[in-house]
Amino acid sequence: MLALFVSLGSSNDAWAQAGVSSSFLDVRATTTTATATTTYYGTDSEDPASGNPAFDPTSTNPPTGATRNLGLFDLATGELRITSATLNVFTIGSSNNAVSGKLFYRAYLNGTASLPAYTVVDLANISRAGNSSFRTTSFSTAPTTTGGNILTGLLSGGTYQLEVYFRADGTGNSFPLINQNAQSTTPGPFRAEFSVVPPAVTPANALTVWNGSVSTDWTNPANWSNGVPNQLADALIPFERNESTGANQIPRFPALNDITERYAVRNLTVDAVSFTNRGLIRVTNGVLRIYGDLLNGANGILATADAIPTQGGTTFQSATISFEGGDQTFDQGRFANVNIAGTGIKSLTGLLELPGGTIRFLPTNPADGVLLRTTKFVNGQRDQPVVSTLGQEVVDLGELGRISAVVGEKETNTSFILGLTKASNIPQMGVPQSFGNIGLIVTTGNDGAGRFAITRSIGPFFVGRGSSAASQSVKRSYGVSVGNPNIDINATISFAYNDSDQNTGGMSINELNGNSEPELEIFRTTDSGASFTNLGGTANVASNTVTTAGVRSINTITLASRLNPLPVSLISFAALRSGNNVNLTWATATEVNNRDFAIQISEDGKTFRTLGIVVSKAQDGSTTVRQEYRFTDSETGKKALRYYRLLQTDRDGKQSYSSIQVVNFNVKSDQAGLSAYPNPFDAELKLNLQVKTAGDTRIVLLDTNGRVVSQQLITLPIGISTFPLNGIESLKSGLYFVQATMADGTQVTTRVVKK
């Protein structure tokens, strides 16, 4: 046991009406090496001749010295406790009286950007001596009642600061009294250091950083700052070179090459400045299990196939990235294999490529399912092109990638890719081509069309138009482009669909979208949904397919039944932040029997509530003239991400949803700053900017050489505004800087990465 007796300072000014005579701490410590009792003196109230060392030897009296280190601790066995504390105060005169005393302490890892709050301990035991002319008051705690183990809750090895100070409150102008290290060159709390041994396994909820100091072995604790990660802990793989010096900061990167090892992590960040300066993880013959989110900077995870010689020849065992948690988000990847496992929704915010591997769906409970979702094109009707890869949030199977066709791994009514999936191939005449098992089988009757590039969309749906009965399509379509579009392919096509309104991860998809299965037929559009051609087809309810023959060209196809018309043709919907408010705007091209729009909000993207109702501007709810609408969300207490959608209801009760718009409130209105999202970005980048003086703000986009790429002038009100950054359509991939100069001359900058 290490007992620290600390007299931490005084305020014995002869002219003071109140001051601190002395203060003391008893600290019990159990280190990794010894149990000992040591007495420490404070900074200016104990006699250095006593030979006792100082708790905080940074003052000029006693002499300056190195920061005190209280010892080396093991988080599993160590203890560091403040067991008692005393604060002695003097007052002069009847108008000055010490009423209460408190101890403040906190511990934090060196380099912590956001320091924790102090733990406050009331010194409830009070004793007084003297009279109104001169009185002493002692505030203290009983032994063992001051606080718990300071090591509890610490999450990593390294060097920590322990800070303490006292405060006395009372009546008179001298209060409050703060007892701290006033003799230090940087006055502040009394400080001492202590060290924690890095654990072999990263503690739950902690972060560990790869350093590669020993080898490429992921499972060696010496290669990590805070132990080997696991499914309850986060990991960071830094980029290779120091940008300022050019020197390598990481000598080697992890290699996952043992199929028998369990490589696991919760949230994983592979940091990158550029494609040539990035963190790397080489996965050749193993499974990397991820239970949280993945930020794969510059595609730093290299997950390739590995040829393994065996007695019977060569067996190819491929690298697999397996998402096994609940709801997860990942930005991009080029992987041999991907497992979509666990529960909930796996949200893809960038491009996922599988040039020769397999996507397997392995839900914890097949009945509940698990989704892989691209964040573009979720539920809701759009009458602009449904098949679009503008946002690059897409799963690209290429020519050789595939969705597993094995029972227990393949797509089902509860487990599938929601959003965009791409595949391509060159069909052979008379041979069915499944394009990686995406649900479209094409058997061509003629050669010469060349490569077929397919984009499957699940989630959005088309609006049928016509002088008779309009219809809304199912929430699935296939866009097909061919190398030679002038060839009559004379094809038989089989269109597969899901028929269950299953709730997966809190999201109800309802792919049939109100259509009756026996009445489903294939419809083709060549003008982004402005008009359709009925290709007919035979529905097989048992196999969930519709098949038709003699198709000369495919273009974009979907399923519909000519029933259940969608009354509103929504052509735009936007949500932009203005200070603490959000301005929502939308427009319709046509309305049929429309009653109103409900504006709905969600804090998690799954559970929505209604903010307000906007009634149709059209007389009797019907019009062929463009209509524009506005609504302002002025709710207080906004935080993090807010998800907005429109629920349109017609006069006979039928309803439909718009696409979802997201607004970021992670930047608080009382904090100056500039942030951008999504980051990395592709075709669209939004800025959150805090402005303290209303007026014109100049936004400049700079490349890494300081050259101006684009600029815009925008007039902003006081507060936080959200707006798109212009001039990014033709940017090359790489690092850029966004610089904002506000009306009062304040300048802020943030870093963004173009994918």
N, C-alpha and C positions, 0 to 999 in steps of 0.2 A: 504494500500500500504506500503510495506516494502522497503525503499530506503537504499541501502548499499553504503556508501561513503568509499572507500578503498584506502589508500595510501599504495601501495604494495611493497615498498622497494626502496633502493637507492644504488648507487655505489660511494659514496663520498670519494674516495681514493685521498689523497692530491697529489699523484704523477700521477694519471690517466690523460690521454690526452682526454678522453671522458667517460661519465658515465650517469647513470640514477639518476636524482634528486628526482623524485617522480612519482607515477602512481596512478590513481584513477578509480574507477568503481561506477556507479550508477546502482543498481539492484532493480527492482520492483517485489514484491512477493505478491501473494494472497493465503493465506493458508486456512486451514479448520476452523481455530478458530478465527482469528483476522486480522484486518488491522492496521498496525502500521508502523511508520518510525523510523528506527534505524541507527545510524552512526557507522561504524566500522573503526578502524585504521589498518594500515598495520603492517608489521613485525619489521621494524627498522627505519622508518622515521617520526613517529608521537610520541608525548609525551604521555606515559602511564598515566601521571598525569591528562590528559584531561578527563579521566573516560570513554572514548569510548572503547568498546570491540574490539578485533582483529578479522579480517575476518578469518585468519589462525593462531590460537594461538599455533602453534607447535614449534615456534622458541625460542631461548634463550633470545631475547630482542624484544618485551616484554616477560615476564615470560611464561614458558611453561604451557599448559593447555589442556583440552580435545578438540577434533575436534569440530569445530563450526557446529551446526545444524541450518539450515536456516528455518526449520519449517516442518509441515506436510501438504501434498498437496493431493487433490483429482484430478485425471486425467480429470474428466469431467468438473470441475469448476475452478481448480487452474491455476495460471500463475506464471512463473518465468522468468523474462526478464532482460537482460543487456541493459539498455536504453542509456547509454553513457559511454565513456571511454576517459581517458587522459593519455598521457605518456610525461613526461618532461625530456629532455636530455640536458646536458651541454657538450661543446667542448672547448678545449684549443689549440690555434695555428691555423694558416691559412690552414694547411694541413688536419685538421680534420673537417668534416662537416657532420651533421646528415641530411639525405636525406628523409627517410620514416619511418613510424611507423606502427606496426600491433598489433592487439589483437588476442590471440588464446584462445579458450575455448571449453570444451566438458563436457558431463555428461554421467555417466555410472553406472550400478547397481553393488554394491559391489560383488566381486567374479567373475566378467566377465573375461573370459579367453582372449578373443580377443577384445582389447579396440578399440573404434571407433576413427575415424580421428578427428582432431581438426577442428572446424569452425574458419575460418580466416576472420577478419574484418580489412579493411584498415582504418587507422586513417588519413583521407584525409584533415582535417582542420589543416593547418600549420601556426604557428606564430613564429617569431624569435625576439630576443633582444640581445644587446651587440655588440661587434666587433670581429675582427679576433683573438684577444688575448683571449677573453673569451666570448662565445656566449651561450645563452640558446634557445632551440627549443622546442616548444610545439606541439605535435601531438594529435588530438582529433577528436571525431565524434560529429555531432549534436544530440541533444536528440531524442530518439525513432528511430534512424536510425541504431542502432548497430546490433540488431538481433531479431529473433522471439521468441516465447514462447519455452523455453528450455524443457518444459514438452511434447511438441508435438513430437509424435513418440515413446515415452516411452511406454512399453507394459506390465508392471507388477508392483505390489506393492513391497515395500522393501526400503532399504536404498541405496541412490545414492551418488556418488562423483561428485562435480562440480569443475573442474580444470580450472585455468586461468593463463596465463603469457603474457608478452609483449616482443616485439622484435623491436629494432631500427637498421636500416641499413644506412650506409653512407660511406664516404671516410676516409681513415686513418686506421692504424693498430688496433685500438681499436674496430672496428666494425667487425661483428654484436654484439650488446649489447642485452643480454637476461636478462630480469627482472623477477626473480622468487624468491622463498623462499630459499635463500642461508643459512639462519640461522637455518633451520630445521635440525634435526639429519639425515634426509634423504632428501637432497636438491632436489628440483623439483618444479613443478608448485604450485601456491597457491591453497589450497584445503579447501573446506567446504562441509558439508554433508547436504542433505535434504532427507525427507522420503515421500513415496507415499502410500496412503491407498490402500490395495488390493481391487480390484473391486469385485462386486457380480458375474459378468459374465466376463469370460476371454476376453480381447480385441482381435480383429481380428489379425491374424498372430502371436499372442503371445503364450507362453507356460505356462501351469499351472501344478503343481506337487501335487500329492495326499499326504496328511499327516495323514488323519484319526484321527484327534485330537478330534473330537466330537462324530462321529457315523460312520455307514456304508453307510449313505445316500449320493449317488452320487450328488444329487441336492442341498446339503447344502454347501454354499460357505466356511464355516469355516473348511471344510475338505480338502480344496485346498489352495495352496499357492497364487494363482492368479485368483480366481474366478472359477465358474463352466464352464467347457469347452462346446463348441458348434461347429457347423460344420465349422466355420472359424478359430478355434483355436486348438492348439495341447495340448496333455496331456501325462504325464509320471507317471506310477505307479512304485515306487521304489521297490527293493527287500527287504525282511523282516528284515534281521539281518545285523549288522555291521560286516564285515568279520574280522576286527582286534580285536574287543572287544567281539564279540559274542552277544552283547546286541541287543534287538529288537529296530529298529528305526521306525517301522510302527506299531502302536498298533492295528489297524484293517484295513481291506480292503473293498472296495466298494461292495455293494450287489444291484443288479438291479432286483427288484422283483415286480414292478408295471407296468402292461401292459399299463396303461394310461399315464405314464410319457414319455417324449421325451428325451432319453439318446442319446446325439450326441457328436461327436468329429471329428476333422480333422485328423491329424496324431496322432496315438496312439502307445506308447511304453510301453510294460510291461517288466520291466527290470528283469534280472535273472543272478545269478552266477551259480546256479545249480538247479536241480529239487527240492531240499530240501531247497533252499534259493532263492525264487523268489517272484515277485509281483503277486498279484491275483486280478481277477475280477470275482465275482460270479454272473452269469446271470441265474436266475431261471424262471422268468415269465416276460420277457420284451424283447424289441428290442434295441440292441446297434447299432446305425447308425454311420458308419465310412465313412468319405468323403475324406480321404487321404490314407496314407500308414499305415500298421499295422506291428509292430515288436512284436510278441507274444512270448517272451522269456520263454523257458521251458514249453510251453503250459499253461501259467498262466491264460488265460481266461477259466474259468470253466462254460461252457454253457450247462446246463442240463435241462431235462424236469421237470416240477413241477405239482404235482397232486393237483387240486383245487376242494374241496368239493362243490357241488351245490345241489339244492333241488331235481333235477332229478337224482342225483348220483354223479359220479366223472368225471370232465372234465380235460383232460390233455392239459395244455397250455405250449408250449415249448419255450425255450430260442432261440432267433434268432440273428445272427450276420448279419447285412445288409450293404453291400458295395454300397454306393449310390452316389459316386462322379464321376469324369471322369476317366482317366487312373489311376489305383491304383495298389499297390504292397503289398502283405502280405506273411509272411514266413511259417506259419503253424497254425494248429488249430484242435481241436476235439470238434465239435459243434453239437447241436441238429438240428438246421436249419441254412441255409445260403441263403440270398437273394443276387443275382447278379443284381444290379439295376443301375440306372443312365445311364451313357454313357461310351463309350470307351472300354478299355481292362483292366481286373483285372488279374494281373500276380501273379501266385502262385510260390514261390521259394522253397517250402518244401512240407510237407505232410499235406493234408487236409483230416480229417476223419469225416464221418457222420455215426456213428454206428447205428442210428435209425431214422434219420431225413430226411429232404427234402431240395434239392436245387431248388430254384425258380428263374426264369429269369424274371425280371421286368424292362425292359428298359424304359427310359423316352419316347422314340419314337420307337414303335415296328418295324417300317420300317428300322430304323437305327440300331437297335439291341444293344447288349452288350455281350462281350466275357469274359469267364473265361479261362485263358490260363496258362498251366504249361510251365515253361521256357525251359524245355527239349523238343526236337522234335518239332520245329516250321516248317515253310514251307521248303521244300527241300527234295531231294531224298537221301536215305542212302541204301547201300547194305550190311550193317551189320544188326543185328537183330533190327527190328523196335520195337517190343514189348519187352521193357526192363524197369525195375524200378530201375536201378542202381543209378540214380540220386535222386530218392525219390521225385521228383517234380511230384506229382500225387494226384488225387482226389480218395479217397478210400471210396466207399459206404458200404463196408462190406456186410453183409447178409440182413440187414433191411433198410439201407439207400436207397434213391431213388432220381431220377430226377423227378420233378413234371410232371404229365401227364395232368394237367389241362390246358385248353386253356387260353392263356394269361400268363402262368407261365412256360410252357414246352419249350424244345429246338425247335428252328426254324432254317430257313436258315440264319438268322442274329444273333441269340442268342444261344450259345452252348458252350460246353467245348472243347477248342482247346488244344490238347496234350494228356495226359494219364488219363484215368478213369478206376478204378478197381471196381469189384463187384464179389460176390460169392454167391452160393446157392446149394442146393441139389435138382435137379429136380425130380418130381414124374412122373413115366411113363405115357405118354398120356396127361399130363397137360402142356400147354405152360408156359415156365418160361422166364420172361423178364429181369431178373437180374437188377432190379432197373431202368428200362426204359432207358437203355443205347443204344438201337437200335438193339439188337440181341435177337431174340426169338428162343428158342430151345425147341422142343417137342421130348422127347426121346421115342423110341419104346421098349427099354429094360432097366431094372433096373441093379444096381450093380456097376455103374461107380463111385458112391460116389459124393463128392463135386466138383462142377465146379468152377474154379477160372478164371475170365475173365479180360483181360486188353484190353481196347479199345484205339486205337491211332488215332487221327485226326491231320493231318498236313504232316507228312512224307509219302513217298510212295515207293513201291517196283518196281524193274526192272525185267520184265519177260525175260527169256532166252530160247533159243531153236534154232534148226537148221532151222526152218521156220521163222516165224515172231515173234519178241519180242514185248512185250507190256509194257506200264507203267500202274500201278494200279491207282485206285482212291486214294485220300489222306485219307483213312480210312482203318483200319484193326482191327481184333479181335484176340487176342491170348488166347487160351483156354487150361488150364491144368485140368486134372481130377484125382480124387483119385485113380482110378484103370484104367490105360490107356489100359489094355488088353481087356476090355469089348467092344464089338461091340454095340455102343449106338443106331444104326439104327434110326437116328434122322432126323427130318424135321427142317430146319433152315431158318429163315427169316432175311435177312441182310438189314438194313435200311441205307440210306445215304441222304445227302443234295445235292440239284441240282442247287443251285444258286451261281453265282459268285458275291456275295454281298460284298461290301466294308464295313467292320465293324471296327470302331475305327481306320480308316486309313489303315487297313490290308485287302487285297483281298485274300480269301482262295481258291476259285475255287476247291472245293472238287472233282468234276468230273475229273479234271486234263486232259481235252481234250478227254475223253472217251464219246462215244455216248450212251445215256441211253438205247435205245432198244437193244443194243448189249452187255450190261453188263451181265457177268456171274461170278460165285463164283470160286475163285482159292484158293487152299490150298498149303502151304509149310510146310515141316517138317525139313528143314535144313536152316532156317534163310534167305530164299529167293534165295538160290543157284539154286533151281529147284522148279517147281510148277506142281500141278495136277489140271486139270480143272474139277470142280464138277458140271458144268452146272448151270442150274437155269432158272427161268422164271422171267423176269423183269416186274414190274408193275410201269409204268412211273407215273401214277396218285398218287400212294401212296408212291413212292420213295423207293421201296423194291425189292429185288431179293430173290426168294424162291426156295429151292431145297430139295429133299427128299432122303432117303436111305443113309445118311451120316454115315459111320462107325466110324470115328474119325474126330475131328475138327482141332486140332493143331492151326495153324495160318491161318486165311482166309482173303481175300480181294476181291475186284471186279476189273475186267479188261475186255478188249474187243479184245485183240490180235492186236490192231491197234496202230498207233502212237509210234513207238519204241523210247526209250530213248537211245541216242547214247553213253553216257559216263557212266561208272560204277565207281563212286567216292568212294574210300575206306578210305580216311582220309582227314581232313582239319583242320589246327591248325593256331592260331594267337597268337604270343608271343611278349611281349614288350621287347625292348632292348634299354635302354636310352630313347631318344625321338622318336625312330623309332619303327615300328612293323614289325616283320618278319612273313610272311604268307607262309605256306607250304601246299601242297596237293599232293595226289597221285591217280592214276587211275589204275584199274585192267584191264579194256578193254576200247577201244574207237572205235566207229563206226561213220564214216562220221563227225568227230568232227572238227570244225573250230577253236574255241578259247575260252578262259575264260576271262570274264571281272571281275576285282576285284572291288567290290562296297563297299562303306562306308556310314554309317549313324550315326548322332549324337543323334537321338531320337529312333532308332530301327524301324522306320516306313518309313521314306523318305530316299531313297538311291541315291547316285550319283556314277559315275564310276571314279576310280582312274587311272586305266591302263588296258591294254589288254596283255594277254600272249597267243600266238598262240600254237596250238597243236604240240607236238613233233612227232606225228605219221605221217608216210608217207601217203599222201592222206587222213589224218584224221582218219585212222583205224589201230588198232593194238590189239593183245591179250597179249602183253607184258606190264608188269607194267611200268608206267611212273611217274616220280616225277617232281614237279614244285616248284618254289620259286618266291616270289615278296616281295619287301620292301616298306612299306609306310613311306616315309620320309617327309611328309607334316609338316610344322611348325604350331604352335599354337594349338596343340592338348590339349583337356581338357575333364574332366569328363569321361563318358563312350563312347567308339567308337565301333560300331557294324559293323562286316565284313561279306560279303557273296560272293559267286562266282555265276556269271551268265554264264552258259555254252550255247554256240550257235553252232548248227551244220551247215553243208554246205547248207542245204535247208531252213535255217531260224528258225527251231524249237529251243526252248530254255527251260532251266530248271535251278532251283536255288539249291544251296547247303544249308546246315544248317547254322545258324548264330553263329559266334564266337564273344565274347565280351572281350575288353581290357580296363583296368581301368587306367585313367590318372588323377585321383583325387589327387594323390601324385605328387607334382611339382618337376621338375628336380633340382631346387636349394634348396630343403629342404631335409635334412638328415632324414631318417626314414625308418620304416618297416611297411607295411600294408598287410592285407590278405583279400581275398574275394573268394567265398562268405563266410560270417561269421554271423551266424553259418554255418557249412559245413557238407557234408555227405561223398560222395565218392571221392571228388576232392577239393583241396584247392590250390589256386595260391597265390604267394607272390610277392609284389612289394617292391623292395629293392633299396635304394639310396646308391651308392658307390662312394666315392670321391677319392679312390686310387685303381687302377686296381690290380687284383690278386686273390688269393684263398680266398674264404669266407666259413666259416664253419657254417652250419645251424643245430641247435639242437632243437628237440622237447622235452619239459619237462612236466611232470605231476605236479599236485599241491603239491606233496611231494618233488619236485626238482629232481626226477629220470629221467634219459635220456631214452626217449621212442624210438627215432630214431635220426639219424644224417646223414648229407651228406656234401660233399665238392664240391664246384662249383667255377669255375673260371669266374669272372665277369669283364666287362669293366667299366670305369668311367661312371657315370650316373645312370639312373634307369633301372633296368632289371626286367622282369616278368618271373617267372618259377614256375613249380608245386612243391609242397612239397611231398617228397617221404615217404613211410613207414606209411601211415595212413589207409591202407585198413582194418585192423583188430582192429582199435581203439574202445574202449568203449566210450559211450556217456559221456560227461563231459567237464570240463574246462582244457585247456592246454596252455602252453606258448611256443612261437617260439622265439628263440634267435639266432641272427646273429652276428658273430664275423668276422670283415673284415680284410683285409690285413694290414691296418695301426693300428690295435688293437681296433678300434671303435666297441662298442657293443651296439646293439639295441634289444629291446624285444617288442613283441605284444601279446595280449591275443586272443585266438581263442576258439570256442566252437564246439565240435562234437555233432551233433544231435543224 
